Amino acid sequence: MSGRIVSVAQQKGGSGKTTLAAHLAVALARAGDFPVALVDVDPQGSLGTWFETREELLGEGGTGLTFRTSSGWGARREARALARDHGAVIVDTPPKTDSDVRPAIEAAALVVIPVQPTPVDIWATGQTVEIARREGTPSLVVLNRVPPRAALTGDMLKAIAESDFRTAQARLGNRTAFAASMGEGRTVLESDPRGKGAAEAQALADEIAALLDMG
């Protein structure tokens, strides 16, 4: 087996990288087609805290995921090693400089870039997209924390059109259920499987899996 590495990256902080990474990993793992691993490269360790909470809730053998931590250039080696016996490896990168993020991006089959739906956030995303382009790695911008029952404004739509970024069809809403589930060591796919958040997370996972021909 040679798995696909997906690096979740965004130079701008507060974009929701960790939440997206966790939900993507769980959605892919629940499909049951292949084992899934997570690598936490962010020194803040939020993904690691989530995983420890998950282990306390479900037991060490019940998380449904393999978890590792790494840093800097070690992220590339760790992700590639895990890809040998996992169908997908999801890497949560730090919101830092080019040198901190580049190894994980270079190793990836796809860079997923969460961005909040404001023109300023879209403009700031260009730096991450450019790093991916320099490494020859395809990127996919994912609109995150989209306000409920609110269409994107004309300015937002214009910013997306002018950015020339490849943007996912699936979007994640600005729902308290995402944060609440993460605090429990779960995802909305488990805490509210019939809710809108779960449908959004699953749609994004399905879109990425199809894009990378996983399975």
C-alpha positions in Angstrom: 0.0 0.0 0.0 1.2 3.5 -0.8 -1.0 6.1 0.8 -1.8 9.6 -0.1 -0.4 12.4 2.1 -2.6 15.5 2.5 -1.1 18.5 4.3 -3.4 21.0 5.8 -1.6 24.4 5.7 -2.4 28.1 6.1 0.2 30.8 6.9 -2.6 32.9 8.4 -3.4 31.8 12.0 -7.0 31.1 13.2 -8.1 29.5 10.0 -9.3 26.3 11.5 -6.6 24.0 10.3 -6.7 21.5 13.2 -10.5 21.2 13.1 -10.4 20.5 9.4 -7.5 18.0 9.7 -9.3 16.0 12.5 -12.6 16.0 10.6 -11.0 14.9 7.3 -9.1 12.1 9.0 -12.1 10.8 10.9 -14.4 11.0 7.8 -11.9 9.0 5.7 -11.3 6.5 8.5 -15.1 5.9 9.0 -15.4 5.0 5.3 -13.4 1.9 6.2 -11.5 1.6 2.9 -8.1 2.0 4.4 -6.3 3.0 7.7 -5.7 6.7 8.3 -2.9 8.4 10.2 -2.5 12.0 11.6 0.8 13.9 12.0 0.9 17.0 14.2 3.6 19.3 13.1 2.2 22.4 14.8 4.2 23.2 18.1 0.9 24.4 19.7 0.0 20.8 19.8 -3.8 21.3 19.5 -4.2 18.2 17.4 -2.3 16.2 20.0 -4.5 17.4 22.8 -7.6 16.5 20.8 -6.1 13.0 20.2 -5.3 12.4 23.9 -8.8 13.4 24.8 -10.0 11.0 22.1 -8.0 8.2 23.6 -9.4 8.9 27.1 -12.9 8.7 25.6 -12.5 5.7 23.3 -9.5 3.9 24.6 -6.1 3.6 23.0 -7.3 1.0 20.5 -10.6 2.7 19.8 -9.6 6.0 18.2 -9.7 4.6 14.6 -6.5 6.5 13.8 -2.8 6.4 14.0 -1.2 9.5 15.6 2.3 10.9 15.4 4.0 14.2 16.2 6.9 15.7 14.3 8.6 18.9 13.5 10.5 20.7 10.7 12.2 18.4 8.2 11.2 15.3 10.2 7.6 15.8 9.1 8.4 14.7 5.5 10.1 11.5 6.7 7.3 10.7 9.2 4.5 11.2 6.7 6.2 9.1 4.1 6.9 6.3 6.5 3.2 6.2 7.6 2.1 6.3 4.0 3.6 2.9 3.5 0.9 1.2 5.5 -1.9 3.8 5.6 -4.2 4.7 2.8 -4.2 8.4 3.9 -1.9 10.5 6.1 -3.2 13.9 7.2 -0.6 16.4 8.3 -1.5 19.5 10.4 1.2 22.1 9.8 2.1 25.2 11.8 1.0 28.7 10.7 4.6 29.8 10.4 7.3 30.6 7.9 8.1 28.9 4.6 10.9 26.7 6.1 8.6 25.3 8.8 5.9 24.3 6.3 7.8 23.4 3.2 8.8 19.8 4.1 5.2 18.7 4.7 4.0 20.4 1.6 6.7 18.9 -0.5 5.8 15.4 0.6 2.1 15.8 0.0 -0.1 14.8 -2.9 -2.4 17.7 -2.0 -2.3 20.8 0.2 -5.7 21.7 1.7 -5.9 25.4 2.7 -8.7 26.4 5.0 -9.7 30.1 4.6 -12.4 32.1 6.3 -14.8 33.8 3.8 -13.4 37.3 3.9 -11.5 39.1 1.1 -8.6 39.8 3.5 -8.3 36.1 4.4 -8.4 35.1 0.7 -5.6 37.6 -0.1 -3.5 36.2 2.8 -3.9 32.7 1.5 -1.8 33.5 -1.6 1.5 32.9 0.4 0.5 29.3 1.2 -0.6 28.7 -2.4 2.7 30.0 -3.7 4.7 27.7 -1.4 2.7 24.8 -2.8 3.3 25.9 -6.4 7.0 26.2 -5.8 7.1 22.6 -4.4 5.0 21.3 -7.3 2.2 20.2 -5.1 -1.5 20.8 -6.1 -3.5 22.9 -3.6 -7.2 23.2 -2.8 -8.7 26.1 -0.9 -11.6 25.2 1.4 -14.0 27.9 2.6 -14.3 27.4 6.4 -16.5 29.0 9.1 -19.0 30.2 6.4 -21.8 32.0 8.3 -25.1 30.0 8.4 -27.9 31.1 6.1 -25.8 33.8 4.6 -24.8 33.9 0.9 -21.2 34.9 0.2 -21.1 38.7 -0.5 -20.2 40.1 -3.9 -16.8 41.2 -2.6 -16.1 37.7 -1.4 -17.1 36.1 -4.7 -15.0 38.7 -6.6 -12.0 38.0 -4.4 -12.3 34.2 -5.1 -12.6 34.8 -8.8 -9.6 37.1 -8.9 -7.5 34.8 -6.7 -7.3 32.0 -9.4 -7.2 29.5 -6.5 -8.7 26.0 -7.0 -11.6 26.1 -4.5 -13.5 23.1 -3.1 -17.2 22.8 -3.8 -17.8 21.6 -0.3 -17.7 24.3 2.5 -17.7 24.1 6.3 -20.1 26.3 8.1 -19.5 28.5 11.1 -21.1 26.0 13.6 -20.5 25.7 17.3 -20.8 21.9 16.9 -17.4 21.7 15.3 -15.6 23.2 18.3 -17.8 21.4 20.8 -17.1 18.0 19.3 -13.3 18.7 19.2 -13.4 19.6 22.9 -14.8 16.1 23.5 -12.1 14.3 21.4 -14.6 13.6 18.7 -15.9 15.2 15.5 -19.4 16.3 14.4 -19.5 13.1 12.4 -19.7 11.2 15.7 -21.4 13.8 18.0 -24.1 14.8 15.5 -23.9 12.4 12.6 -27.2 13.6 11.1 -26.4 17.3 11.4 -25.4 19.8 8.8 -21.9 19.9 10.0 -21.4 16.2 9.5 -22.8 16.4 6.0 -20.4 19.2 5.2 -17.4 17.4 6.6 -18.3 14.2 4.8 -18.8 16.1 1.5 -15.4 17.6 1.8 -13.7 14.2 2.6 -15.6 12.7 -0.4 -14.4 15.5 -2.7 -10.8 15.1 -1.6 -10.9 11.3 -1.8 -12.3 11.5 -5.4 -9.7 14.2 -6.3 -6.8 12.0 -5.2 -8.4 8.7 -6.4 -8.3 7.2 -2.9 -9.7 3.8 -2.3 
